[in-house]
Amino acid sequence: MELKQYQKRALSDLDIFMGHLRDLKNIPGAYIQTWLENGITVGGDGMPPYQDTIPRVPHVCFKVPTGGGKTVMACASLRHIYDDIEQITAAPVKDKVVVWLVPSDAILEQTLTTLRDANHPYRRQINTDFGGRVEVLDRAQAQNAQNFTPATVRENLTIIVMSFDSLRTKRTEG
């Protein structure tokens, strides 16, 4: 899977952010430092401040136009993130779970099909990066603990694909 130049640049920026996180041990500080190195201030007319939505869990967002290769970049970024997290914590990451959010149910189905297809280049990349130890689940499978147990997340990279719409529910079950 050959990345385009702007995709390589985005992954390089991800590595820079993770390096700052390793050095500073502070997610908002790493965020600010990364943007400053790109000549962009944080706050005011610059980038919005980092939002610690899930405390102490860094979240990553690639903003790329339609057809710009967000899925390719996401697949390629997983190994970068987990390699750096292990350096930051100075210990192997025991549980590897990724929540992969997509904007619609149509893209949800497409993403699930693609990531579950062992012959698709995206899945082959992830399999290569994680030694073939990968589980791809939808929200219902994760909720019902189908292939989603403590042992599974210790032994595999577990990717849970969900749509933003599934988070915007008024139902209380799940």
MOKA-V469715 format. One line per field, one symbol per residue. ss: DSSP state (~ for helix, > for strand, _ for the rest). phi: phi as a letter, one per 40 degrees, with the letter a starting at -180 (. if undefined). burial: + if it has 24 or more other C-alpha atoms within 12 Angstrom, else -. A space follows every 50 residues. Layout:
# MOKA-V469715
ss = ???
phi = ???
burial = ???
This chain:
# MOKA-V469715
ss = ____~~~~~~~~~~~~~~~~~~~~__~~~~~~~~~~~____>____>___ ___________________~~~~~~~~~~~~~~~~~~~~______>>>>> >>__~~~~~~~~~~~~____~~~~~~~~~____>>>>>~~~~~______~ ~~~~~_>>>>>>>~~~~_______
phi = .cccdcccccccccccdcccccccfacccccccccdccgbcbgfccccdc bcdbdgbcbbbbbbcdgcgccdcccccdcdcccccccccfacccbbbbcb cbcacccdcccdccccccccdcccccdccbfgcbbbbcccccccfcfbbd cccccbcbbbcbcddccccccccg
burial = --+---+--++-++++++++++----+++++++++--------------+ -------+++-+------+++++++++++++++++----------+++++ ++-----+--++-+++-----++++++--+---++++++--+----++-- -++--++++++++-----------
